[in-house]
Every structure is written in C-alpha cells, then in structure tokens.
Amino acid sequence: MNPAQSQYYGWGLPFNASVHGDKIDLLIYIFHGFMAVLFIGWLTYLIMALVRFRERPGHRATYKLHHFKAPAYIEVAVALFEVFLLVGFAFPLFHQYRDVLPPANQSLEVRVVAEQFAWNIHYPGPDGVFGKTDPKLMGPTNPIGLDPNDPAGADDFKTINQLHIPVGKPVIAHLFSKDVIHSFFLPVMRVKQDAIPGQKIKVWFEAAKTGKFEIACAQLCGLGHYRMRGFFFIETPEEFAAWTAKMMKPKTV
C-alpha cells in the first residue's frame, strides 16, 4: 500500500495530497475550534443556570427583567468573528480556487460525465482538444457521446471510474451529469462539486503528492448510490505519460 494511502482513513481529516489543502484545512480547524468554544460556553451557562435557579425551599421566582450587558457584548463579538471568517478566509479561498482557473495551456483538462452509477472520464488526447459530443450518440459503448466523425476526437480516449492525473500540474475538470444530480468528491484534493444535468461546471485542483485514492459521490443519486465509487491515481509525470501512451495504443481483438 502507498504510504500516503495508509493515512487516508482514521481520525481527523483525510490525507491531504493537494497544494491548497493546507489553507482549506486551516479554515476547517478554525471553524471547528470556534464552534467548540461556543458549545462549551453555552453548555457551561446552561449548567450554571440549572444549578443556580433550581427550585429550592424558601426561594421564590422573580419575574423582573435583569438586563446584563455581557450577553450583548458576546453576541456582537461572535457576529464580528463570523464576518471576519467569511471575509478574511472563506470568500478569498472560494474566489481563488473556484472562480479563478489556471491557464488552460498549462493544465490538464478532463471531462467528467456522471451517470447512475459510474464516473466516465474523457481525455482530449495529445492535441489537447476535446472531440464533439452529442447526447444522442450516448450508449453502452459510447457513454460520453463522442462523435466518431469529428477529427478532433480521433485521439480522445475514455476511462470508467478511473481518473489519472500527473502530480504538480493543475487539472481542470468539466463536470456533467447524464441523469440526476451527482457530487464529484475527491477528499484528498479537498474538492466537492455537484454535477447537475444540463449544466457544465468547472472545478480545478492540483496534486502535490502521489498515491492511489478514491472518487466518491457525495450526493444521494439513487438506489445504487453505494456503487458509485471510482479510483483516483496521482502519478509522476513519467508514469502519467506511460499510462497515456498505453491508452492511446490501438485495441486488438
């Protein structure tokens, strides 16, 4: 087993193989720490209130309002901290890793076509240009609907439930769905994005470490949802080139 893969399961967050995973993990830890402080604070207050204001002989309840400034200050502080987290951390991360795509000529582009219950991965081949696709051409032998008459698609190839990428190179994934809403989830890349019928959604990531991991569907997509599992291979540039060359070889009967 790959050393990285052995750290994939267990306590805490999944193994981080992404160049931007540290920033996302930091945000997650800050949020969880903040919520832990709030939980402990409110729980402490609840226990104190239950003990102090419990029913006791010789004590009568008072219905006069007692105004304390401390709760108001705490509520304002919590609200300001939440705004700080959104403006200072969450929004910049979302913009940097969702809205701003790396240059296409420096990236590997793949099409990920989800269906019940499989991930179809479409590679553009050495020319870097995807062949034309048409939903009318989709079938058991052509799950991505690739047009056989388009010259740009002559070097394209596809895999089912196997996504191979090279380490150290940005990957732009074009997400599609053939039927229902699926969710493309790469835990080690800190990537989770819905694939919605009728829409093309782009998401990008870059691996910093090699290993064999999993593709999961994070959306309940039908009775066979449990079977929608793929495999994610992060390889060295040499290994990825050798795999690509192997996939390009004509298939013999």
Sequence and secondary structure as in RCSB ss.txt:
>XXXX:A:sequence
MNPAQSQYYGWGLPFNASVHGDKIDLLIYIFHGFMAVLFIGWLTYLIMALVRFRERPGHRATYKLHHFKAPAYIE
VAVALFEVFLLVGFAFPLFHQYRDVLPPANQSLEVRVVAEQFAWNIHYPGPDGVFGKTDPKLMGPTNPIGLDPND
PAGADDFKTINQLHIPVGKPVIAHLFSKDVIHSFFLPVMRVKQDAIPGQKIKVWFEAAKTGKFEIACAQLCGLGH
YRMRGFFFIETPEEFAAWTAKMMKPKTV
>XXXX:A:secstr
  HHHHTSSSSSS    BTTHHHHHHHHHHHHHHHHHHHHHHHHHHHHHHHHTS  TT          HHHHHHH
HHHHHHHHHHIIIIIHHHHIIIIIS   GGGSEEEEEEEETTEEEEEE TTTT    B GGG BTTBTT B TT 
GGGTT EEEESEEEEETTS EEEEEEESSS EEEEEGGGTEEEEE TT  EEEEE BSS EEEEEEE S  STTG
GG  EEEEEE HHHHHHHHHHHHS    
